[in-house]
Amino acid sequence: MPAHSFVERWRNSGAAERANYALFLSELCDYLEVPRPHPSVAEDSQNHYVFERPVTFRHPTGLTSTGFIDLYKRSCFVLEAKQGSAPPEPALLFETRRRGTAVRGTAGWDEAMLRARNQAEQYAKALPAAEGWPPFLIIVDVGYSIELFADFSGTGKAYVPFPDSLTHRILLAELDSAPIRDRLRAIWLDPLSLDPSRISAAVTRDVAWHLANLARSLEKDHPAEAVTPFLLRCIFTFFAEDIHLLPATASPSCSPPCATI
């Protein structure tokens, strides 16, 4: 489905989330080119990727209650869906109609999204211990936004905005961006590939590989006792730049001597 078609189809959605969320998420899966959720079965332990996955809450009083995760994918995410609404036109202020969770862009909407995030975390906490903590919480305002929270520790104690607090909210129109779609697709298919510690380790291995090749190349024409100090200086420079031990490099306002540093 072309991005503009998917966006146009859902941008004016409204009313209650129960009327829209399953269809929206199914079509989102199609757009991301990931499998749709499976049919639910009677045995909950077999419901690895389903809508309305039941979980049991155990209260301090000893009583239990049942909640339902809007969309659950084992080892990937717990998703909670809401349905906000656009501000009403002045002529419709007094019209009786369903408007969803809250009016987008208001403090009430922000509070509703925060409650949804907390609710998703409670659902994750209520999952059977054998299933583990999912690395992602996803909060969806149907037809408007997708918010991402991650905890790669596996403890469920530190779900934080992902990739950061400025870009964890994805607006519907941003699904036109290939990197955004790739991020969401990874959450569906291989969420741990987004773990920054794994990415850092992969980069470190890549740098080490390049340095080893450089060392072998240099030692063909230079003695090892000269090559080793040179490579150590290179490695020092990498970190020195990161912590600003080196002076700034050339900028448009630099004089010619500055450009040679």
Contacts in CASP RR format, 6 or more apart in sequence:
PFRMAT RR
TARGET T0000
AUTHOR 0000-0000-0000
METHOD contacts of the structure
MODEL  1
MPAHSFVERWRNSGAAERANYALFLSELCDYLEVPRPHPSVAEDSQNHYV
FERPVTFRHPTGLTSTGFIDLYKRSCFVLEAKQGSAPPEPALLFETRRRG
TAVRGTAGWDEAMLRARNQAEQYAKALPAAEGWPPFLIIVDVGYSIELFA
DFSGTGKAYVPFPDSLTHRILLAELDSAPIRDRLRAIWLDPLSLDPSRIS
AAVTRDVAWHLANLARSLEKDHPAEAVTPFLLRCIFTFFAEDIHLLPATA
SPSCSPPCATI
1 27 0 8 1.000
1 30 0 8 1.000
1 31 0 8 1.000
3 31 0 8 1.000
3 175 0 8 1.000
3 176 0 8 1.000
4 176 0 8 1.000
6 27 0 8 1.000
6 28 0 8 1.000
6 31 0 8 1.000
6 175 0 8 1.000
7 172 0 8 1.000
7 173 0 8 1.000
7 175 0 8 1.000
7 176 0 8 1.000
9 27 0 8 1.000
10 24 0 8 1.000
10 27 0 8 1.000
10 142 0 8 1.000
10 143 0 8 1.000
10 172 0 8 1.000
11 143 0 8 1.000
11 144 0 8 1.000
11 172 0 8 1.000
11 173 0 8 1.000
12 86 0 8 1.000
13 20 0 8 1.000
13 24 0 8 1.000
13 83 0 8 1.000
13 142 0 8 1.000
13 143 0 8 1.000
14 20 0 8 1.000
14 83 0 8 1.000
14 84 0 8 1.000
14 85 0 8 1.000
14 98 0 8 1.000
14 99 0 8 1.000
14 100 0 8 1.000
14 142 0 8 1.000
15 83 0 8 1.000
15 98 0 8 1.000
15 99 0 8 1.000
15 100 0 8 1.000
16 83 0 8 1.000
16 98 0 8 1.000
16 100 0 8 1.000
17 70 0 8 1.000
17 81 0 8 1.000
17 82 0 8 1.000
17 83 0 8 1.000
17 100 0 8 1.000
17 101 0 8 1.000
17 142 0 8 1.000
19 83 0 8 1.000
20 83 0 8 1.000
20 142 0 8 1.000
20 143 0 8 1.000
21 70 0 8 1.000
21 81 0 8 1.000
21 83 0 8 1.000
21 140 0 8 1.000
21 142 0 8 1.000
22 51 0 8 1.000
24 81 0 8 1.000
24 140 0 8 1.000
24 142 0 8 1.000
24 143 0 8 1.000
25 37 0 8 1.000
25 51 0 8 1.000
25 70 0 8 1.000
25 71 0 8 1.000
25 79 0 8 1.000
25 81 0 8 1.000
25 140 0 8 1.000
26 36 0 8 1.000
26 37 0 8 1.000
29 35 0 8 1.000
29 36 0 8 1.000
29 37 0 8 1.000
29 188 0 8 1.000
30 36 0 8 1.000
31 175 0 8 1.000
31 181 0 8 1.000
32 181 0 8 1.000
32 184 0 8 1.000
32 185 0 8 1.000
32 188 0 8 1.000
33 185 0 8 1.000
34 185 0 8 1.000
34 188 0 8 1.000
34 189 0 8 1.000
35 49 0 8 1.000
37 49 0 8 1.000
37 50 0 8 1.000
37 51 0 8 1.000
37 71 0 8 1.000
37 73 0 8 1.000
38 47 0 8 1.000
38 48 0 8 1.000
38 49 0 8 1.000
38 50 0 8 1.000
39 50 0 8 1.000
40 47 0 8 1.000
40 50 0 8 1.000
40 51 0 8 1.000
40 52 0 8 1.000
40 53 0 8 1.000
41 47 0 8 1.000
44 53 0 8 1.000
44 54 0 8 1.000
45 128 0 8 1.000
45 130 0 8 1.000
47 53 0 8 1.000
47 72 0 8 1.000
48 73 0 8 1.000
48 74 0 8 1.000
49 72 0 8 1.000
49 73 0 8 1.000
49 74 0 8 1.000
50 71 0 8 1.000
50 72 0 8 1.000
51 70 0 8 1.000
51 71 0 8 1.000
52 68 0 8 1.000
52 69 0 8 1.000
52 70 0 8 1.000
53 68 0 8 1.000
53 69 0 8 1.000
53 71 0 8 1.000
53 72 0 8 1.000
54 66 0 8 1.000
54 67 0 8 1.000
54 68 0 8 1.000
54 69 0 8 1.000
55 66 0 8 1.000
55 67 0 8 1.000
55 68 0 8 1.000
55 69 0 8 1.000
55 123 0 8 1.000
55 126 0 8 1.000
55 127 0 8 1.000
56 64 0 8 1.000
56 65 0 8 1.000
56 66 0 8 1.000
56 67 0 8 1.000
56 126 0 8 1.000
57 64 0 8 1.000
57 65 0 8 1.000
57 66 0 8 1.000
57 67 0 8 1.000
57 122 0 8 1.000
57 126 0 8 1.000
58 64 0 8 1.000
58 126 0 8 1.000
59 65 0 8 1.000
67 123 0 8 1.000
67 126 0 8 1.000
69 78 0 8 1.000
69 79 0 8 1.000
69 80 0 8 1.000
69 120 0 8 1.000
69 123 0 8 1.000
70 79 0 8 1.000
70 80 0 8 1.000
70 81 0 8 1.000
70 140 0 8 1.000
71 77 0 8 1.000
71 78 0 8 1.000
71 79 0 8 1.000
71 81 0 8 1.000
71 138 0 8 1.000
72 78 0 8 1.000
72 79 0 8 1.000
72 123 0 8 1.000
72 134 0 8 1.000
73 79 0 8 1.000
73 134 0 8 1.000
73 188 0 8 1.000
74 131 0 8 1.000
74 134 0 8 1.000
75 131 0 8 1.000
75 132 0 8 1.000
75 134 0 8 1.000
75 135 0 8 1.000
75 191 0 8 1.000
76 134 0 8 1.000
76 135 0 8 1.000
76 136 0 8 1.000
76 187 0 8 1.000
76 188 0 8 1.000
76 191 0 8 1.000
77 134 0 8 1.000
77 135 0 8 1.000
77 136 0 8 1.000
77 137 0 8 1.000
77 138 0 8 1.000
77 187 0 8 1.000
77 188 0 8 1.000
77 191 0 8 1.000
78 120 0 8 1.000
78 121 0 8 1.000
78 123 0 8 1.000
78 124 0 8 1.000
78 127 0 8 1.000
78 134 0 8 1.000
78 136 0 8 1.000
78 137 0 8 1.000
78 138 0 8 1.000
79 120 0 8 1.000
79 137 0 8 1.000
79 138 0 8 1.000
79 139 0 8 1.000
79 140 0 8 1.000
80 116 0 8 1.000
80 117 0 8 1.000
80 119 0 8 1.000
80 120 0 8 1.000
80 123 0 8 1.000
80 137 0 8 1.000
80 138 0 8 1.000
80 139 0 8 1.000
80 140 0 8 1.000
81 140 0 8 1.000
81 141 0 8 1.000
81 142 0 8 1.000
82 100 0 8 1.000
82 101 0 8 1.000
82 112 0 8 1.000
82 113 0 8 1.000
82 116 0 8 1.000
82 139 0 8 1.000
82 140 0 8 1.000
82 141 0 8 1.000
82 142 0 8 1.000
83 100 0 8 1.000
83 101 0 8 1.000
83 141 0 8 1.000
83 142 0 8 1.000
84 99 0 8 1.000
84 100 0 8 1.000
84 101 0 8 1.000
84 102 0 8 1.000
84 103 0 8 1.000
84 104 0 8 1.000
84 109 0 8 1.000
84 112 0 8 1.000
84 141 0 8 1.000
84 142 0 8 1.000
84 144 0 8 1.000
85 99 0 8 1.000
85 100 0 8 1.000
85 101 0 8 1.000
85 102 0 8 1.000
85 103 0 8 1.000
85 104 0 8 1.000
86 103 0 8 1.000
86 104 0 8 1.000
87 103 0 8 1.000
87 104 0 8 1.000
87 105 0 8 1.000
88 95 0 8 1.000
88 99 0 8 1.000
88 103 0 8 1.000
101 109 0 8 1.000
101 112 0 8 1.000
101 141 0 8 1.000
102 108 0 8 1.000
102 109 0 8 1.000
102 111 0 8 1.000
102 112 0 8 1.000
103 109 0 8 1.000
104 141 0 8 1.000
104 144 0 8 1.000
109 141 0 8 1.000
113 139 0 8 1.000
113 141 0 8 1.000
113 147 0 8 1.000
116 139 0 8 1.000
117 137 0 8 1.000
117 139 0 8 1.000
117 147 0 8 1.000
117 149 0 8 1.000
117 159 0 8 1.000
120 137 0 8 1.000
120 138 0 8 1.000
120 139 0 8 1.000
120 149 0 8 1.000
121 137 0 8 1.000
121 156 0 8 1.000
121 159 0 8 1.000
124 133 0 8 1.000
124 134 0 8 1.000
124 137 0 8 1.000
124 156 0 8 1.000
125 156 0 8 1.000
127 133 0 8 1.000
127 134 0 8 1.000
132 154 0 8 1.000
133 151 0 8 1.000
133 154 0 8 1.000
133 155 0 8 1.000
133 156 0 8 1.000
134 191 0 8 1.000
135 150 0 8 1.000
135 151 0 8 1.000
135 152 0 8 1.000
135 154 0 8 1.000
135 191 0 8 1.000
135 192 0 8 1.000
135 195 0 8 1.000
136 148 0 8 1.000
136 149 0 8 1.000
136 150 0 8 1.000
136 162 0 8 1.000
136 187 0 8 1.000
136 191 0 8 1.000
137 148 0 8 1.000
137 149 0 8 1.000
137 150 0 8 1.000
137 159 0 8 1.000
138 146 0 8 1.000
138 147 0 8 1.000
138 148 0 8 1.000
138 149 0 8 1.000
138 187 0 8 1.000
139 146 0 8 1.000
139 147 0 8 1.000
139 149 0 8 1.000
140 146 0 8 1.000
140 147 0 8 1.000
143 172 0 8 1.000
144 171 0 8 1.000
144 172 0 8 1.000
145 169 0 8 1.000
145 170 0 8 1.000
145 171 0 8 1.000
145 172 0 8 1.000
146 169 0 8 1.000
146 170 0 8 1.000
146 184 0 8 1.000
147 161 0 8 1.000
147 168 0 8 1.000
147 169 0 8 1.000
147 170 0 8 1.000
148 161 0 8 1.000
148 162 0 8 1.000
148 163 0 8 1.000
148 168 0 8 1.000
148 170 0 8 1.000
148 183 0 8 1.000
148 187 0 8 1.000
149 159 0 8 1.000
149 160 0 8 1.000
149 161 0 8 1.000
149 162 0 8 1.000
149 168 0 8 1.000
150 159 0 8 1.000
150 160 0 8 1.000
150 162 0 8 1.000
150 191 0 8 1.000
150 194 0 8 1.000
151 157 0 8 1.000
151 158 0 8 1.000
151 159 0 8 1.000
151 160 0 8 1.000
152 192 0 8 1.000
152 195 0 8 1.000
152 196 0 8 1.000
152 197 0 8 1.000
161 168 0 8 1.000
162 168 0 8 1.000
162 194 0 8 1.000
163 183 0 8 1.000
163 194 0 8 1.000
170 180 0 8 1.000
170 184 0 8 1.000
174 180 0 8 1.000
175 181 0 8 1.000
183 194 0 8 1.000
186 193 0 8 1.000
186 194 0 8 1.000
187 194 0 8 1.000
192 198 0 8 1.000
207 238 0 8 1.000
211 231 0 8 1.000
211 234 0 8 1.000
211 235 0 8 1.000
214 231 0 8 1.000
215 227 0 8 1.000
215 231 0 8 1.000
218 227 0 8 1.000
218 230 0 8 1.000
218 231 0 8 1.000
219 227 0 8 1.000
237 246 0 8 1.000
240 246 0 8 1.000
246 261 0 8 1.000
247 261 0 8 1.000
248 258 0 8 1.000
248 261 0 8 1.000
249 259 0 8 1.000
249 261 0 8 1.000
250 258 0 8 1.000
250 259 0 8 1.000
250 261 0 8 1.000
251 258 0 8 1.000
END
